């Protein structure tokens, strides 16, 4: 049996289902992200795990024990809140030590564990400072150290990086993963940022309207989305209306043939939507061979890449090209668009 199991978990507020039939199995040491837009149920799921929102039905099993009705303090889980919730009148060391004191850990062991944890999060030199004297990233690491020092069976993270600026968020994201891997702590993180989820999670749970709509490895989730919602929420997507001609074959509105390697047994005449990621499309000179003719209508410089909007006979498409130092395509340039047969994905229209 998996280390942590959510079995058909439901949480209703009156007739509103905040969490509906969510089932998830998490292995020991795994890092899982709950990903979705605001109101999708991801935070409610985390609160049910923590013991703050008793589920309406379903079960939560931890290492074979049913903890569904256990109060939060009995579960012994580590929690890092979005606001960090540090004690302002306590120093860094005192904040980290607090959980051990509540558990009546002997003094000598307390100090050893606090020192070891502060070294792990690289804050041992700031042990005597107060939260108001720390940067946002340092406060985040104090909150993480306080949650981990009690050696919890599971670490719960509720949007822990949302209060940081973009550059610091990226740095702390990889620092968080480094610490988690070093300790091997089973971790569940809630986020609405798909870049966060895809970059550090072992598996991602995409939630929509209270339900887990796809649970998969990050690369599988991105390359093989199970629905239009997931395809649009996890990364950028171009949608093209198509008619399936037979297994593996379709035709766009202008007659362009498209290979659909994953169309399965779709019968001829079925309406479908073809998903094409912007980075999978190649921009070529107008005289080159390509599937679609187009005109560049807008371009945006994003540092590592250029994002183009291209008018085509099947609608406006977004195309992402790496910034490799060459001059970008000018606006109003006539171009051809092409892509490999194996990159198109299809979902029912």
N, C-alpha and C positions, 0 to 999 in steps of 0.2 A: 504493500500500500504506500502511496505517496506520503510525504512528510506532513503536508498541509492540504486539506481537502475542503472545498466548498461544494456541498451537495444540494442542488436545486434551491439555492438561497433566494428568498423573497423578502422584500420589505415594502409594506404598503402603508400609506398615510391616508386613511379613509379608503376611497376607491382608487386612489392614485398609486400606481406601482412604480416606486422609485428604483427598485431592484426586482427583476422578474426572472425566476428560474435560472440563476447564474450557477453554473457548475465549473469547477476548476480544480485541477490537481497540480500541486507544486512540489518539486523534489527538494530534498535537503540541499542547501547551498545555492539554490537557483535564484536568479534575479528576474522578477516579473513586473512588467509595467501595465497598469490599467490606463488606457488611453481613450480619450473621447472629448467631445465638446462640453460646455457647461450644461448641467442638468441631465447628463446621460446616466448618472447613477454610480459613477466611479468612486466618489468620496463617500457616499452612503455605504457602498460595499466595504470600503476600508474601515469606516466607523463600526460596521457590524463585526468585522474581524477584531477590532480593538475592544469591543464590548461596550461601546458608547451608544449603539443603536441596535437593540435586540431585534433579531429578524422575526418577521411574521410567521415564516415557515422555512423549512430546510434545516440543514445541519452544517456545523463547522467542526472538523476533526483535526486535531494537532497531535502528530506522532501517535496515532491510533486512539486517542482519547476524544470523546465528544465534549467540546468546550462551549457549545452553543449557548447554554444558560449561565456560564461562569461570569462573574462580575469582572470588570476590567482589571482590577488590582490582583486578581487571582491568576490571570492569564500570563502575566510576566513578560509581556511583549514590549519591545522598544519602539517608541513613537517619536517622530520628528514632525512638528507642526509647521504649517506654512509661515507662521509668524515667529517660529523658533521657541517662543514662550520661555525665555530665560528669566531667572530671578534677578532683577536689577540690583538688589542689595547684596548679592553674593559675588565673589570673585569667580574667575574662570574655574579654578580648582574646586571651589565650594559648589558651584553648579554641577560639575561632573561628579563630585563626591556624594551629592544629595541622595541619589537613588540607592547607593550602597549603605548609607546611614539608615535609610528607611527599612532596609532589609537586614539591619543589625549585623553587617559584615564586620568581623574583627578589625580593629584599627590598623594593625600592621598590614593586613591584606588590602584594606581600603587604599592606603597610601601607595602600595605597590601597583594596584590596578589603575588608579588615577594617573600616576606618573607614566605608566606604560601607554595608557590611552592618549594622554596629551602628546606624548612623543609620536604616536601613530598619526595623529591629525596635525602634527607639526606646530603645536601651541605650547610646548613645555616652557618656552621663554616668556610666555604671557600669562602664566598661571595666576599671578597676583593682580591682574587687571580686572576691571569691572566691564560688563557688557557695553556700557555707554562709551568706553574707551576703545572699542574694537570696530573694525570695518564689517561690512555686511557679510563678506566671505568668512571672516574669522568667527563671527557669531554663528554662522551656519555650521562651522566645524565644531564649535562648543556644543551646540544642540545635538550634533551627530555623536560626539564623544559621550555626552550624558546618556544618550539612548543605548549606546553600545557597551558602556562600562559594566552594565548589569548582566552582560552576556545573555541577551534574550534569545529565545529559540527562533523568533521571527522579528525582523525590523520593518516597521511600517513608516512610509515616507509620504506625507501629504503635500504635494507641490513644493518640495523643499527649496527649489531654486528660483521660484517666481519673483522673489523680491530683489534679485540681483540684476545688475546691468548685463547686457548681452555678452561682453567679453569675459567678465567674471563668471557668468553662468556656465559658459563652456569650460572654463578651467576647473570649476568646482564639480562639474558633471563627471569629468574623467578622474578627478580626485576621489569622488564618491565611489566610483567603480573600483578604483585601485584598493581602497580600504575594504570594500565589501569582498573582493576577491582574496585579499590577504587574510581576512578573518573567516571567510566561508559562511557568513551569516545569510540565512534565507531571507530574502528581501522582497517586499511588495511596495511599489511606488506608484502613486497617482500623478498623472500629468495630462495637460491638454496640448502639450508641445510634441508633435510627432518626431521632430529631430532629436529631442531628448530620449524618447522611447526607443527609436530605431538604433541610436548610437550605443546604448549601454545595456539594453535588456537581453536576456537569454530568450525570453518569449514576450510577446505583446498581446494583451487582451483588448480588442477594440470594442467599446461599449456604445450602444445607441439605444436611446429610449428605455434604459433600464436593463437591456439585454446584452449579453456577450455575443457579438455577431461573428467574430473570427478570433481564434486563438492560434498564434503561429509564431515561428521564428521571424525576426525583423525582415530579413531578406526575402523570405517566402511571402510575407504579408505585403511587401512593396511590389514584388514582381507578379504575384498571383492573388490580387484582391478578390474577395468572394462576392462583393456587391458594388454597386455604383457609389453608395455612400462611402465605403472604405476606400475605394479608388480615388475619390475626390478629397477625402480627409487626410489620407496618408500620402502626401506629396501632390504635385500638380498633375493634372490630367487633361488631355484633349479627348472630347467625345465626338464620335462620328457615327451618324445614322447609317445603318447598313441592312442589306437583305442577304440572309444566308442562302447560298446556292446549293449547298450540300456539306457533308462532313469536311471540315477544314477549309472551306471556301466561302467567301462572301463578296459582295459588290457594294461599293459606296454609291451615293446618290448620283454622281456624275458618270457612273459606269466603271470606275477604277476597281480593279480586282485586288482583293486583300486575302492573304493567307491567314487562317485562324487555326493554329495548331491545337488550341484547347477548346474548340467549339463542341467537341464531343459528338453526340449523335443528333445534333440539331438538324431538323429536316429542311429541305429546300422551301423557300418562301417565308421562312420565319424572320420576323423583324428583330434586329439586335442593335446593340450599341458597342462600337469598337473603342477600346481604350488605348490611347497612345501617349506615353510619357514624353514631355517636351525634349528631354535629353536623348531620347531614342531616335529622334528625327534628324536627318542630315540636310543642311542647306547647301545647294549646289548651284553653279552658274546656270543661267537660263537656257543655254544651248546644250547642257548635259542631259543625259537620260535620267528620268526620275518619274515617280508615280503621279505627282501633282504639280501643276504650274501655280505660281503664287507671286504676290507682290508684298514686299516688306512695308508695313504701314507704321509700325513703331518699333523702337529699340530702347532697351534699358541696360545701363551698365551696372552690374552687381559685384564688381571686383574680380572674383575668380571666373566669372562667366558673363556672357551677354544673353539677355532674354529678348527675343524678337516676337512680334505679333505679325502674322503673315495672312493676308487675304487669299483664299483659295476658292475654287468652285464648290467645295463642300463646307464652306464656312471659315471663320477665322481660327487659326491654329497658333498655339504658342510653341516656340522652338528655343531650346536652351543650347548654347554653344560655349565650350570652354574658352576662356581668355588665354590663348596661346601666343599672344604678342602680335598676331597678324591684324591688319586693319579690319574693322567690323564692316558688315554689310550696311550700306547707306539706306536710309528710308526711301521708299518708292523704287527700290531696286527690284528688277524682275529676277525671280529665282525658280529653281525646281526643288521639290521636297521628295525625299526618299527615306526608306527604312527597311530593316531586315525583316524577312518573313516571320521570324520567330519572336518578335517583340510585341505584336498586337495581341490584346486580350479582349475577350467578349463577355458581355453580360446580357441577359434578356432585356429587351426594350420595355 
